[in-house]
């Protein structure tokens, strides 16, 4: 391990092989850091945070700090981060507030750029990109391969669907369906993320099916319940279409329209 002599590391922290800790870092009690992870200068990793393998947490990050929630009264909640994430300068990731989960989760292979904020009880999947100063309120769930562009804010309890893209400086106050493009204040739908789906090697057949479901649900004159039933009946039953329909059907906040 390469640990700078100015770093302050709790004796109750557990560091695996080949962890690198930069100057003036603070590593709290009960922190676990997986092998080959790099913690840059002046980063603060607070108690009970678990960080997996091969992550690079850059300078001045704050991970595992108490949530900005008036209901929080010091409960022993956590942040759990997976593997091979890139967490850039000045990112803040807060541990959960007391709830049924009591954990904030970051998956694998995510890029969280400078000055982003991930609030308490958020759950991020894999291979997500959050561009500079993107902000997530509490209890936001983000599915795999979503892209949240710079200066965008996501309202608490919102869900962000897989393979979607949120345009820059957007205010997202409702759920964003998978595979779509949204932008604006408040964010509105601008169609499907066709280029993104092709880059992720979605087949033409799958894209065509998603497009048909999208047109029935968002471009017909049917009521939402009727449109969902029509899409379910008329579009080929493949996993991507099923996920698209179920995401909208199960939305509690309603989706961007």
C-alpha positions in Angstrom: 0.0 0.0 0.0 1.1 3.6 -0.8 -0.1 5.7 2.1 1.1 9.3 2.4 2.4 10.1 5.9 0.0 13.1 6.2 -3.1 10.9 5.7 -5.2 10.2 8.8 -6.6 6.7 8.8 -8.7 5.2 11.6 -7.3 2.0 13.1 -10.8 0.5 12.5 -10.6 1.1 8.8 -9.8 -1.9 6.6 -7.6 -1.4 3.4 -7.0 -4.2 0.9 -3.8 -4.7 -1.1 -2.4 -2.0 -3.3 -4.7 0.8 -2.0 -3.2 4.2 -2.5 -4.0 7.0 -0.1 -2.9 10.6 -1.0 -1.8 13.5 1.1 -4.1 14.9 3.8 -6.8 12.3 3.3 -9.1 11.3 6.2 -10.4 7.7 6.4 -13.0 7.1 9.1 -13.8 4.2 11.4 -15.4 1.1 9.8 -14.4 2.2 6.2 -13.5 -0.7 3.9 -11.5 0.0 0.7 -11.0 -2.7 -1.9 -7.7 -3.5 -3.7 -6.2 -1.2 -6.3 -8.4 1.7 -5.3 -6.8 5.2 -5.4 -7.9 7.9 -3.0 -6.6 11.3 -4.1 -5.3 14.2 -2.0 -7.6 15.8 0.6 -10.5 13.3 0.1 -12.6 12.5 3.1 -14.2 9.0 3.4 -16.4 8.9 6.5 -17.4 6.0 8.7 -19.0 2.8 7.6 -18.4 3.5 3.9 -17.5 0.5 1.7 -15.6 1.0 -1.5 -14.8 -1.8 -3.9 -11.9 -2.6 -6.2 -10.2 -0.4 -8.8 -12.0 2.8 -8.0 -10.3 6.2 -8.5 -11.6 8.8 -6.1 -10.0 12.1 -7.0 -8.9 15.1 -4.8 -11.3 16.9 -2.5 -14.2 14.3 -2.7 -16.4 13.8 0.3 -18.0 10.3 0.6 -20.1 9.0 3.4 -20.9 12.3 5.1 -24.2 12.5 7.0 -27.3 13.2 4.9 -28.8 16.6 4.4 -32.1 15.5 5.9 -33.8 17.0 8.9 -35.1 13.6 9.9 -31.6 12.2 10.3 -30.5 11.8 14.0 -27.2 10.1 13.7 -28.2 6.5 12.7 -25.4 4.2 11.6 -26.2 4.3 7.8 -23.8 3.6 5.0 -22.5 4.2 1.4 -21.7 1.1 -0.6 -19.7 1.7 -3.8 -18.9 -1.1 -6.3 -15.9 -1.5 -8.6 -14.0 0.6 -11.2 -15.8 3.9 -10.7 -14.2 7.2 -11.5 -15.3 9.9 -8.9 -13.9 13.3 -10.0 -13.0 16.4 -8.0 -15.3 17.8 -5.3 -18.0 15.1 -5.7 -20.2 14.6 -2.6 -21.9 11.3 -1.9 -24.0 11.2 1.3 -24.8 8.2 3.3 -28.4 7.2 3.8 -30.9 8.5 6.2 -32.7 6.1 8.4 -35.1 4.0 6.3 -35.8 0.5 5.3 -32.6 0.4 3.3 -30.3 2.7 5.2 -27.8 2.7 2.4 -26.7 4.8 -0.6 -25.5 2.6 -3.4 -23.2 3.2 -6.3 -22.7 0.4 -8.8 -19.8 -0.4 -11.1 -17.9 1.5 -13.9 -19.7 4.8 -13.3 -18.2 8.2 -14.2 -19.3 10.9 -11.8 -17.7 14.2 -12.9 -16.5 17.2 -10.9 -18.9 18.9 -8.4 -21.7 16.3 -8.8 -23.9 15.5 -5.8 -25.5 12.1 -4.9 -27.9 12.5 -2.0 -29.0 10.1 0.7 -30.6 6.8 -0.2 -29.9 7.1 -3.9 -29.3 4.0 -5.9 -27.1 4.1 -9.0 -26.7 1.1 -11.3 -23.7 0.5 -13.7 -21.9 2.5 -16.4 -23.8 5.8 -15.6 -22.4 9.1 -16.6 -23.1 12.2 -14.5 -21.5 15.3 -16.1 -20.2 18.2 -14.1 -22.5 19.7 -11.4 -25.3 17.2 -12.0 -27.3 16.8 -8.8 -29.5 14.0 -7.5 -32.0 14.6 -4.7 -32.7 11.9 -2.1 -34.0 8.5 -3.0 -33.3 8.9 -6.7 -32.8 5.6 -8.6 -30.7 5.7 -11.8 -30.7 2.6 -14.0 -27.7 1.4 -16.1 -26.1 3.4 -18.9 -28.1 6.6 -18.1 -26.5 9.9 -19.0 -27.2 13.0 -16.9 -25.8 16.1 -18.5 -24.1 19.0 -16.8 -26.0 21.4 -14.5 -29.0 19.1 -14.4 -31.0 18.5 -11.2 -33.2 15.5 -10.4 -36.0 15.8 -7.9 -36.0 13.5 -4.9 -37.8 10.1 -5.4 -37.5 10.3 -9.2 -36.5 7.3 -11.2 -34.1 7.6 -14.2 -34.5 4.8 -16.8 -31.8 2.8 -18.5 -30.0 4.1 -21.6 -31.8 7.5 -21.4 -30.0 10.9 -21.8 -31.0 14.0 -19.9 -30.0 17.2 -21.6 -27.8 19.9 -20.0 -29.3 22.3 -17.4 -32.5 20.3 -17.2 -34.8 20.2 -14.2 -36.2 16.7 -13.8 -39.2 16.5 -11.6 -40.8 13.3 -12.9 -39.5 9.9 -13.9 -37.5 9.6 -17.1 -38.6 6.5 -19.1 -35.8 4.1 -20.3 -34.3 4.7 -23.8 -35.6 8.3 -24.1 -34.2 11.8 -24.4 -35.5 14.5 -22.1 -34.4 18.1 -21.7 -35.7 21.5 -20.4 -37.1 23.1 -17.3 -39.2 21.2 -16.5 -37.8 18.3 -18.5 -39.9 17.1 -21.5 -39.6 14.1 -23.8 -37.9 14.7 -27.1 -38.1 11.1 -28.5 -35.9 8.0 -28.2 -32.2 7.9 -27.7 -31.7 6.1 -31.0 -28.0 6.9 -31.4 -27.3 5.7 -27.9 -29.2 2.4 -28.4 -27.3 1.8 -31.6 -24.0 2.4 -29.9 -25.0 -0.1 -27.2 -25.6 -2.7 -30.0 -29.4 -2.9 -29.7 -30.7 -4.8 -32.7 -32.8 -3.0 -35.4 -35.6 -5.3 -34.4 -35.4 -4.2 -30.7 -35.2 -0.5 -31.6 -38.2 -0.8 -33.9 -40.2 -2.5 -31.2 -39.3 0.2 -28.6 -40.1 2.9 -31.1 -43.6 1.4 -31.7 -44.3 1.2 -28.0 -43.1 4.8 -27.6 -45.4 6.0 -30.4 -48.4 4.3 -28.9 -47.9 5.5 -25.4 -46.7 9.1 -26.0 -47.9 10.0 -29.5 -51.4 8.5 -29.7 -54.5 10.3 -28.4 -55.3 7.5 -25.9 -55.4 7.8 -22.2 -52.3 6.5 -20.6 -53.9 3.4 -19.2 -55.4 2.6 -22.6 -52.1 3.3 -24.4 -50.2 1.0 -22.1 -52.6 -1.8 -22.7 -52.5 -1.3 -26.4 -48.7 -1.3 -26.4 -48.7 -4.5 -24.3 -51.1 -6.2 -26.7 -49.7 -5.0 -30.0 -45.9 -4.7 -29.6 -43.7 -7.8 -29.6 -43.1 -9.0 -26.0 -39.3 -8.7 -25.7 -37.5 -7.8 -22.5 -36.7 -4.2 -23.5 -40.3 -3.4 -24.4 -41.5 -5.1 -21.3 -39.2 -3.0 -19.2 -40.3 0.2 -21.0 -44.0 -0.5 -20.4 -43.5 -1.6 -16.8 -41.4 1.4 -15.9 -44.1 3.7 -17.0 -46.9 1.6 -15.5 -45.2 1.5 -12.1 -44.2 5.2 -12.0 -45.4 6.8 -8.8 -44.4 10.4 -9.8 -45.6 10.1 -13.4 -43.2 10.3 -16.3 -41.9 13.2 -18.4 -44.3 13.7 -21.3 
